[in-house]
Amino acid sequence: MTDSALFIGWGATAAGRERRSVELFGESLKYLTGLLAEGRIASVEPFFLEPHGGDLEGFFLVRGELAELNTIRGEDDFQRMAVRPGDRSELRRRRRERLNSHMAWFAEAARQVDAKSS
């Protein structure tokens, strides 16, 4: 009986790294389908999202028994797969930009509230 799922998400591809992203996706899917062939998980499904205002572009939903999923998460092969994606400096830059935008929106909203209460 499958009682749990593991969510493995990914964000935007850094410009110029599209080919590597496709390779990483293929390697990740091969690893996960290998777990399926071994009978360690019940299913694996990749999902690609349409633009929705967030930075999540897709994910794998891996179904299986909680104890086995927890075991898999702690294994070296899984940890290697989890840390490989993307250029971390690009991710930090995009997060900074997003934070700056959100702070600007917040400041504008605060000014509007102050103006209404005056």
Secondary structure as a PSIPRED ss2 file (coil, helix, strand):
# PSIPRED VFORMAT (PSIPRED V4.0)

   1 M C   1.000  0.000  0.000
   2 T C   1.000  0.000  0.000
   3 D C   1.000  0.000  0.000
   4 S E   0.000  0.000  1.000
   5 A E   0.000  0.000  1.000
   6 L E   0.000  0.000  1.000
   7 F E   0.000  0.000  1.000
   8 I E   0.000  0.000  1.000
   9 G E   0.000  0.000  1.000
  10 W E   0.000  0.000  1.000
  11 G C   1.000  0.000  0.000
  12 A C   1.000  0.000  0.000
  13 T C   1.000  0.000  0.000
  14 A C   1.000  0.000  0.000
  15 A C   1.000  0.000  0.000
  16 G C   1.000  0.000  0.000
  17 R C   1.000  0.000  0.000
  18 E H   0.000  1.000  0.000
  19 R H   0.000  1.000  0.000
  20 R H   0.000  1.000  0.000
  21 S H   0.000  1.000  0.000
  22 V H   0.000  1.000  0.000
  23 E H   0.000  1.000  0.000
  24 L H   0.000  1.000  0.000
  25 F H   0.000  1.000  0.000
  26 G H   0.000  1.000  0.000
  27 E H   0.000  1.000  0.000
  28 S H   0.000  1.000  0.000
  29 L H   0.000  1.000  0.000
  30 K H   0.000  1.000  0.000
  31 Y H   0.000  1.000  0.000
  32 L H   0.000  1.000  0.000
  33 T H   0.000  1.000  0.000
  34 G H   0.000  1.000  0.000
  35 L H   0.000  1.000  0.000
  36 L H   0.000  1.000  0.000
  37 A H   0.000  1.000  0.000
  38 E C   1.000  0.000  0.000
  39 G C   1.000  0.000  0.000
  40 R C   1.000  0.000  0.000
  41 I C   1.000  0.000  0.000
  42 A C   1.000  0.000  0.000
  43 S E   0.000  0.000  1.000
  44 V E   0.000  0.000  1.000
  45 E E   0.000  0.000  1.000
  46 P E   0.000  0.000  1.000
  47 F E   0.000  0.000  1.000
  48 F E   0.000  0.000  1.000
  49 L C   1.000  0.000  0.000
  50 E C   1.000  0.000  0.000
  51 P C   1.000  0.000  0.000
  52 H C   1.000  0.000  0.000
  53 G C   1.000  0.000  0.000
  54 G C   1.000  0.000  0.000
  55 D C   1.000  0.000  0.000
  56 L C   1.000  0.000  0.000
  57 E C   1.000  0.000  0.000
  58 G E   0.000  0.000  1.000
  59 F E   0.000  0.000  1.000
  60 F E   0.000  0.000  1.000
  61 L E   0.000  0.000  1.000
  62 V E   0.000  0.000  1.000
  63 R E   0.000  0.000  1.000
  64 G E   0.000  0.000  1.000
  65 E C   1.000  0.000  0.000
  66 L H   0.000  1.000  0.000
  67 A H   0.000  1.000  0.000
  68 E H   0.000  1.000  0.000
  69 L H   0.000  1.000  0.000
  70 N H   0.000  1.000  0.000
  71 T H   0.000  1.000  0.000
  72 I H   0.000  1.000  0.000
  73 R H   0.000  1.000  0.000
  74 G H   0.000  1.000  0.000
  75 E C   1.000  0.000  0.000
  76 D H   0.000  1.000  0.000
  77 D H   0.000  1.000  0.000
  78 F H   0.000  1.000  0.000
  79 Q H   0.000  1.000  0.000
  80 R H   0.000  1.000  0.000
  81 M H   0.000  1.000  0.000
  82 A H   0.000  1.000  0.000
  83 V H   0.000  1.000  0.000
  84 R C   1.000  0.000  0.000
  85 P C   1.000  0.000  0.000
  86 G C   1.000  0.000  0.000
  87 D C   1.000  0.000  0.000
  88 R H   0.000  1.000  0.000
  89 S H   0.000  1.000  0.000
  90 E H   0.000  1.000  0.000
  91 L H   0.000  1.000  0.000
  92 R H   0.000  1.000  0.000
  93 R H   0.000  1.000  0.000
  94 R H   0.000  1.000  0.000
  95 R H   0.000  1.000  0.000
  96 R H   0.000  1.000  0.000
  97 E H   0.000  1.000  0.000
  98 R H   0.000  1.000  0.000
  99 L H   0.000  1.000  0.000
 100 N H   0.000  1.000  0.000
 101 S H   0.000  1.000  0.000
 102 H H   0.000  1.000  0.000
 103 M H   0.000  1.000  0.000
 104 A H   0.000  1.000  0.000
 105 W H   0.000  1.000  0.000
 106 F H   0.000  1.000  0.000
 107 A H   0.000  1.000  0.000
 108 E H   0.000  1.000  0.000
 109 A H   0.000  1.000  0.000
 110 A H   0.000  1.000  0.000
 111 R H   0.000  1.000  0.000
 112 Q H   0.000  1.000  0.000
 113 V H   0.000  1.000  0.000
 114 D H   0.000  1.000  0.000
 115 A H   0.000  1.000  0.000
 116 K H   0.000  1.000  0.000
 117 S H   0.000  1.000  0.000
 118 S C   1.000  0.000  0.000
